[in-house]
């Protein structure tokens, strides 16, 4: 599963990360917060939550709005 990491600048393209890389990062620490780009579908984000919940993690997903426009949001995923 390929996911797009949140952009640091609006003019840049988002970088990609896969679930194996996320899992490798989780092995190093007990909890981690990831920010994903709005171009990821909600279904893809829910699939990510399911994958890590099946591995025994607690996962919290929310949309974070950072502007007044409806397209000014990103996904925050907190994995414990």
N, C-alpha and C positions, 0 to 999 in steps of 0.2 A: 504494500500500500504506500503510494507516494503522496506526501503532503507538502503544502507550500508554507514555509515559515513566514511570519509577518515581515513586511518591508521596514527597513529603517528610514527610508525616504520614499515619498510618494512617486517620484520619478524613476526609481529603480524597479527592476523586476524581482519578484520573490524567489528565494532559493528553495530547493527541494530537500526533503529529509524523508527517510523511510522508517517504518516501525522498528526495524532491527537496530538502527542507529539510536532511536529513542530508548529502546530496551537496554542498549549498552550504556547510555547515559544514566539510566535508572539503577544499574548495578553499582555505579560509583557512589550514589547518594540515596538516602531513604525517600526523599521527596524532591520534586522538581516541578517548576511551572514553565509551560511552553506557550508561546503566542503564535497563532497560525493566521494566515492571510484570509481575507474574506472571499477569495476566489475558490477556496475549498467548499465543497457542497456540505450542507448540514448532514446529509446521509453519511458522507465520508467521515465526518467528525464523530458521529454516533457509532460508526463501525470501529473507530479508534478507541472509543470508550469501552465498547464491548470486548475488544481484543485484550485490553489491559485489565479489565474486571475479571475476565476468564483466567488471567494469570495470577489473580489474587490481590491485585492493587485496588485501592479506592481511587476513583477518578471523578473529578468535578469539571464540568464543561459550562462555560457561560459566554455570552456575547458581550463584548466591551465596546460601548459607543464612545467615540472620541471627537465627534463633531455633530452639527445639527442636521446634516444630510443623512438620508436613510442608508447610504452606502458607506458611511464613515464608521465602520466597526471592524473588529477582529475577534477571533476566538481565543479564549484563555482556557487552557487545560491544565489542571493541577492534579498531578499523580502522586499518591502517597503509598 
